[in-house]
Amino acid sequence: MYTRRQALAGATALAFAVLAPSAVAAAPAPQRPLVKIVATGGTIANTPNGRLAVDTVLAQIPQIAEHARIEVVDLIRVGSSSITVQNWLDISAAVNRILATEPDVAGIVVTHGSNTSEETAYFLSLNVNSTKPVVITAAQRQQTTLGEEGTRNLYDAIRVAADPNAAGKGVLLVVNEKIHPARDVTKRISVRVETWDSGDTGALGLVDGDKITFYHQPLYKHTTRSDVRLAPNITRADQLPRVDIVYAYADADGALADAAVKAGAKALVVAGFPTGAGTPAQYQMLNRLKDQGVIVIMSNRGGLGRINTENPYISADNLTPQKARVLAMLALAKDPRPQFVAQVLGTH
C-alpha cells in the first residue's frame, strides 16, 4: 500500500531533484579581491607618442579579471626622473587614504617610472600605515615597442597585491617575475629589463605562471612598525629637512659638502668608497660640519655590504646612498638628535 509517508518522501525527493540543479547554477561565483591602482606615469604607461591612461594598458591584459577586480586612481602622469618629494607625500597620502577608508580594498598597485621606483617604494614602506599589500611596478621599455615588459609586470603586480600572503611584508616592488623588498631593491642597469636587484639579501619571492611563492620575510621595521612615519600635518615638501648626497672619488675635496650645507642641508649622506670612506680632504670638511651640528651618514658607492658601526660617522648599514637619504629625511623630521638618526638607520 502506498502510504502518506511514502508520498511525502517521493514529493520531497522530486523537489530536490528539480531544485538542486537550479540552486547550484544560481550560486554566485566567488568574488575576486579588489585591487586599487594608483597611477603615477613612467615608462610602464608610456609610448613613443605619449603616456597612456592605465585603463588603456589594462585593456591589453584581459587575464587580470581572473585574479582581481580593478579600480584606478590616475594621480599623476610624469616620468620618474621628475618625481619630487612632494609627489612622494601625495602618493603616500593617497595610499593611506584608500587603505583607511575603503576596507574592501585587498591591496594597492602603484605604477611608476623605473629611475626612482626604489626611492618611492622605500618612502612608502616607511609611511604606509597598513599591513595590506602595496606593490610598486615599473618597466624599462615603452608600450608598443619591441619586447615591452610593462604589461607583464603590471599583471604580476596585481596578482601579488591580491595575494593575502603578500600582507605584512612592507611595500614590494614586482618586476621581471620577482618580488623585491622596498628597502633593498635598486636599479643597476641603464636599459636592460633585468635591472632591478636586491643586493646582499636577495628577492623575497617569485611570480610564476601557476603561483606566487614567498621565500623570505623582511625583519627590519616598515609600515605599521615604522618609527619614522610622518605626522598627518606634514603634507608639504618644505616641511621635511633637506638631505643631500656627496660622492667620494679620488682627490675629492670638501667643496660639495660645504655647498650642500650652505644650500640648507641638515644632513649629508656620503656615497663613500666601498670600504665606507671618503678622502682626507672630505674628512676635514665633514668633521668641521659635524661640529656645527650637521648629521653625517656614511654609505658606500658600490651599493653592496654594510658600513661598520665603528665608522667615525653614522652608519647607513647596507642602505644605498639614495635609500639612506630617504630614511634620514624622515628620521630628522621625527627627531633631529644624532642618536635617534643612528638608531633608525640601524633598524629600518
C-alpha positions as CSV (number, residue, x, y, z in Angstrom):
1,M,0.0,0.0,0.0
2,Y,1.3,3.5,-0.9
3,T,1.3,5.3,2.4
4,R,1.2,9.1,3.1
5,R,4.8,8.9,4.4
6,Q,5.9,7.4,1.1
7,A,4.0,10.0,-0.8
8,L,5.7,12.8,1.2
9,A,9.1,11.2,0.7
10,G,8.5,10.9,-3.0
11,A,7.4,14.6,-3.2
12,T,10.5,15.7,-1.2
13,A,12.8,13.7,-3.5
14,L,11.2,15.2,-6.5
15,A,11.5,18.7,-5.1
16,F,15.2,18.2,-4.5
17,A,15.7,16.7,-7.9
18,V,14.0,19.7,-9.5
19,L,15.5,22.4,-7.3
20,A,19.1,21.2,-6.8
21,P,20.3,21.8,-10.3
22,S,18.9,25.3,-10.4
23,A,20.2,26.1,-6.9
24,V,23.7,25.0,-7.9
25,A,23.5,27.0,-11.1
26,A,22.3,30.1,-9.3
27,A,25.2,30.0,-6.7
28,P,27.3,33.2,-7.2
29,A,30.9,32.8,-8.3
30,P,33.4,33.8,-5.6
31,Q,34.1,37.5,-5.8
32,R,37.7,38.4,-6.9
33,P,39.7,40.7,-4.5
34,L,39.6,44.4,-5.2
35,V,42.9,45.9,-6.2
36,K,43.3,49.7,-6.5
37,I,45.8,51.1,-9.0
38,V,47.4,54.4,-8.1
39,A,48.9,55.6,-11.4
40,T,51.8,58.0,-11.5
41,G,53.1,57.6,-15.1
42,G,56.5,56.4,-16.1
43,T,57.6,54.1,-18.9
44,I,55.1,51.4,-18.0
45,A,52.4,53.7,-19.3
46,N,54.5,55.5,-22.0
47,T,54.6,55.1,-25.7
48,P,56.6,56.9,-28.4
49,N,53.6,59.1,-28.9
50,G,52.9,60.0,-25.2
51,R,51.7,58.5,-22.0
52,L,48.6,56.3,-21.9
53,A,45.9,56.1,-19.2
54,V,46.3,53.0,-17.2
55,D,42.9,51.9,-18.3
56,T,44.3,51.6,-21.8
57,V,47.1,49.4,-20.6
58,L,44.8,47.3,-18.6
59,A,42.7,46.6,-21.6
60,Q,45.6,44.7,-23.1
61,I,45.6,42.3,-20.2
62,P,42.1,40.6,-20.0
63,Q,43.6,37.8,-17.9
64,I,43.6,40.2,-14.9
65,A,39.9,39.6,-14.5
66,E,40.7,36.0,-13.4
67,H,42.6,37.4,-10.4
68,A,41.2,40.7,-9.2
69,R,38.6,43.5,-9.7
70,I,40.3,46.8,-10.6
71,E,39.7,50.4,-9.7
72,V,42.1,53.1,-10.9
73,V,43.2,56.4,-9.4
74,D,45.0,58.4,-12.1
75,L,47.1,60.5,-9.7
76,I,49.8,62.0,-11.8
77,R,51.5,61.2,-15.2
78,V,55.2,62.0,-15.0
79,G,58.5,60.4,-15.8
80,S,60.2,59.0,-12.7
81,S,63.2,61.4,-13.2
82,S,60.6,64.2,-12.5
83,I,59.3,62.7,-9.2
84,T,59.7,65.1,-6.3
85,V,59.5,64.8,-2.5
86,Q,56.1,66.5,-2.9
87,N,55.0,63.6,-5.2
88,W,56.1,61.2,-2.5
89,L,53.9,62.9,0.1
90,D,51.0,63.0,-2.3
91,I,51.3,59.3,-3.3
92,S,51.7,58.3,0.4
93,A,48.6,60.3,1.3
94,A,46.6,58.7,-1.4
95,V,47.6,55.2,-0.5
96,N,47.0,55.7,3.2
97,R,43.6,57.3,2.5
98,I,42.5,54.4,0.4
99,L,43.6,51.8,3.0
100,A,42.0,53.7,5.8
101,T,38.6,54.5,4.2
102,E,38.0,51.6,1.8
103,P,38.0,48.3,3.7
104,D,37.1,46.3,0.6
105,V,40.4,47.0,-1.0
106,A,42.7,44.0,-0.7
107,G,45.8,45.7,-2.0
108,I,47.2,48.6,-4.0
109,V,49.5,48.7,-7.0
110,V,51.4,51.9,-7.8
111,T,52.6,52.2,-11.4
112,H,55.8,54.2,-11.6
113,G,58.8,55.0,-13.8
114,S,62.0,53.0,-13.3
115,N,64.6,55.6,-12.3
116,T,63.2,56.5,-8.9
117,S,60.9,53.5,-8.3
118,E,63.1,52.2,-5.5
119,E,63.1,55.5,-3.6
120,T,59.3,55.9,-3.9
121,A,58.9,52.3,-2.8
122,Y,61.1,52.9,0.3
123,F,59.4,56.2,1.2
124,L,56.0,54.4,1.1
125,S,57.3,51.4,3.0
126,L,58.2,53.8,5.9
127,N,54.9,55.7,5.7
128,V,52.1,53.4,4.8
129,N,50.1,52.6,8.0
130,S,48.7,49.2,6.9
131,T,49.7,45.6,6.6
132,K,47.8,45.2,3.3
133,P,50.0,44.6,0.2
134,V,51.3,47.8,-1.5
135,V,53.2,46.9,-4.7
136,I,55.2,49.2,-7.0
137,T,55.7,48.2,-10.6
138,A,57.6,49.7,-13.5
139,A,59.1,49.0,-16.9
140,Q,62.2,49.6,-19.0
141,R,60.6,49.5,-22.4
142,Q,57.8,51.7,-23.6
143,Q,54.3,50.4,-24.6
144,T,54.0,49.4,-28.3
145,T,57.8,48.9,-28.6
146,L,59.6,45.6,-29.4
147,G,59.9,43.4,-26.3
148,E,58.0,45.7,-23.9
149,E,57.6,44.1,-20.5
150,G,55.3,46.6,-18.8
151,T,52.1,44.7,-19.4
152,R,53.5,41.5,-17.8
153,N,54.9,43.5,-14.9
154,L,51.5,45.1,-14.2
155,Y,49.8,41.8,-14.5
156,D,52.2,40.2,-11.9
157,A,52.0,43.2,-9.6
158,I,48.2,42.9,-9.5
159,R,48.4,39.2,-8.7
160,V,50.8,39.9,-5.9
161,A,48.6,42.8,-4.5
162,A,45.6,40.4,-4.5
163,D,47.5,37.7,-2.7
164,P,46.9,37.6,1.1
165,N,50.4,36.0,1.5
166,A,51.9,39.4,0.4
167,A,50.5,41.1,3.5
168,G,52.8,42.3,6.3
169,K,55.9,42.4,4.2
170,G,56.2,46.1,3.7
171,V,56.0,47.7,0.3
172,L,57.1,45.4,-2.5
173,L,58.5,46.1,-6.0
174,V,57.4,43.5,-8.6
175,V,59.2,43.3,-11.9
176,N,60.5,40.6,-14.2
177,E,58.7,37.9,-12.3
178,K,60.4,38.7,-9.0
179,I,59.2,40.2,-5.7
180,H,61.6,42.6,-4.2
181,P,61.6,44.3,-0.8
182,A,61.4,48.1,-1.0
183,R,64.4,48.6,1.4
184,D,66.9,46.5,-0.6
185,V,65.9,46.8,-4.3
186,T,67.8,49.1,-6.6
187,K,68.0,49.7,-10.3
188,R,71.5,48.8,-11.5
189,I,71.4,48.7,-15.3
190,S,70.6,51.6,-17.7
191,V,68.1,50.0,-20.1
192,R,68.0,46.2,-19.9
193,V,64.9,44.7,-18.3
194,E,66.8,42.7,-15.6
195,T,68.0,45.9,-14.0
196,W,66.3,45.5,-10.6
197,D,68.3,43.7,-7.9
198,S,68.1,43.2,-4.2
199,G,71.8,43.1,-3.5
200,D,73.1,41.1,-0.5
201,T,69.7,40.0,0.8
202,G,68.0,38.9,-2.5
203,A,64.4,38.9,-3.7
204,L,61.6,37.8,-1.4
205,G,59.8,35.6,-3.9
206,L,58.9,34.7,-7.4
207,V,55.8,35.3,-9.6
208,D,55.4,32.3,-11.8
209,G,52.5,31.5,-14.2
210,D,51.0,28.9,-11.9
211,K,51.6,30.5,-8.4
212,I,53.2,33.2,-6.3
213,T,55.9,32.0,-3.9
214,F,57.5,33.8,-1.0
215,Y,60.8,32.5,0.4
216,H,61.8,35.3,2.8
217,Q,60.2,37.7,5.3
218,P,61.7,41.1,6.0
219,L,62.8,41.6,9.6
220,Y,63.6,45.3,9.6
221,K,60.9,47.9,10.5
222,H,58.4,49.1,8.0
223,T,54.8,50.2,7.6
224,T,52.9,49.7,10.8
225,R,56.1,49.1,12.8
226,S,57.9,52.2,11.3
227,D,59.4,54.6,13.8
228,V,59.6,57.4,11.3
229,R,56.0,57.5,9.8
230,L,55.2,61.2,9.2
231,A,52.7,63.1,11.3
232,P,49.4,63.8,9.5
233,N,50.1,67.5,9.4
234,I,53.2,67.1,7.3
235,T,51.8,67.5,3.8
236,R,54.4,69.8,2.1
237,A,57.9,69.1,0.9
238,D,59.2,72.2,2.6
239,Q,58.2,70.7,6.0
240,L,60.9,68.0,5.5
241,P,64.6,68.7,6.2
242,R,66.9,68.8,3.2
243,V,69.4,65.9,3.0
244,D,72.0,65.8,0.2
245,I,74.3,63.1,-1.1
246,V,78.0,63.8,-1.5
247,Y,80.1,61.4,-3.7
248,A,83.5,60.2,-2.9
249,Y,86.1,59.9,-5.7
250,A,89.9,60.1,-6.0
251,D,91.2,63.5,-4.8
252,A,87.7,64.9,-3.9
253,D,87.8,67.9,-1.6
254,G,85.1,69.2,0.7
255,A,83.6,71.9,-1.5
256,L,80.5,70.0,-2.4
257,A,79.7,69.1,1.2
258,D,80.2,72.7,2.2
259,A,78.0,73.9,-0.7
260,A,75.2,71.5,0.3
261,V,75.1,72.7,3.9
262,K,75.1,76.4,2.7
263,A,72.1,75.4,0.5
264,G,70.3,74.3,3.6
265,A,71.2,70.6,4.1
266,K,70.6,69.4,7.7
267,A,72.3,66.1,7.0
268,L,74.7,64.7,4.4
269,V,74.9,61.2,3.1
270,V,78.4,60.3,1.9
271,A,78.4,57.8,-1.0
272,G,81.8,56.7,0.2
273,F,84.4,54.4,-1.3
274,P,83.3,50.7,-1.0
275,T,85.0,50.4,2.4
276,G,82.9,53.3,3.7
277,A,85.5,56.1,3.5
278,G,86.0,59.5,2.0
279,T,89.2,61.3,1.1
280,P,91.3,63.1,3.7
281,A,90.1,66.5,2.3
282,Q,86.5,65.4,2.6
283,Y,87.0,64.2,6.2
284,Q,88.4,67.6,7.1
285,M,85.3,69.4,5.8
286,L,82.9,66.7,7.1
287,N,84.4,66.9,10.6
288,R,84.0,70.7,10.6
289,L,80.4,70.4,9.5
290,K,79.7,67.7,12.1
291,D,81.0,70.0,14.8
292,Q,78.5,72.6,13.6
293,G,75.6,70.2,14.1
294,V,75.2,68.7,10.6
295,I,74.4,65.0,10.6
296,V,76.9,63.0,8.6
297,I,75.9,59.5,7.4
298,M,78.4,57.1,5.6
299,S,77.1,54.9,2.9
300,N,79.1,53.4,0.0
301,R,79.1,54.0,-3.7
302,G,79.4,50.3,-4.5
303,G,75.9,49.6,-3.3
304,L,76.7,46.3,-1.5
305,G,77.8,45.5,2.0
306,R,77.2,47.3,5.3
307,I,79.2,50.1,6.8
308,N,80.9,49.2,10.1
309,T,79.4,51.0,13.1
310,E,82.9,51.9,14.2
311,N,83.0,54.4,11.3
312,P,83.5,58.0,12.6
313,Y,80.1,58.9,11.1
314,I,76.6,57.4,11.4
315,S,76.5,54.1,9.6
316,A,73.9,53.7,6.8
317,D,74.2,50.0,7.5
318,N,73.7,48.4,4.0
319,L,71.4,51.0,2.6
320,T,72.3,52.6,-0.8
321,P,73.0,56.3,-0.6
322,Q,69.6,57.2,-2.1
323,K,67.8,55.0,0.4
324,A,69.8,56.4,3.3
325,R,68.8,59.9,2.2
326,V,65.1,58.9,2.3
327,L,65.4,57.4,5.8
328,A,67.5,60.3,7.1
329,M,64.9,62.9,5.9
330,L,62.1,61.0,7.7
331,A,64.2,60.4,10.9
332,L,65.2,64.1,11.1
333,A,61.5,65.1,10.7
334,K,60.7,63.0,13.7
335,D,63.7,63.7,15.9
336,P,66.9,65.7,14.9
337,R,69.1,64.1,17.5
338,P,72.1,62.2,16.1
339,Q,71.5,59.2,18.4
340,F,67.9,58.9,17.1
341,V,69.1,59.1,13.5
342,A,71.7,56.4,14.2
343,Q,69.2,54.1,15.8
344,V,66.7,54.5,12.9
345,L,69.4,53.8,10.3
346,G,70.2,50.5,12.1
347,T,66.7,49.2,12.4
348,H,64.8,50.3,9.2
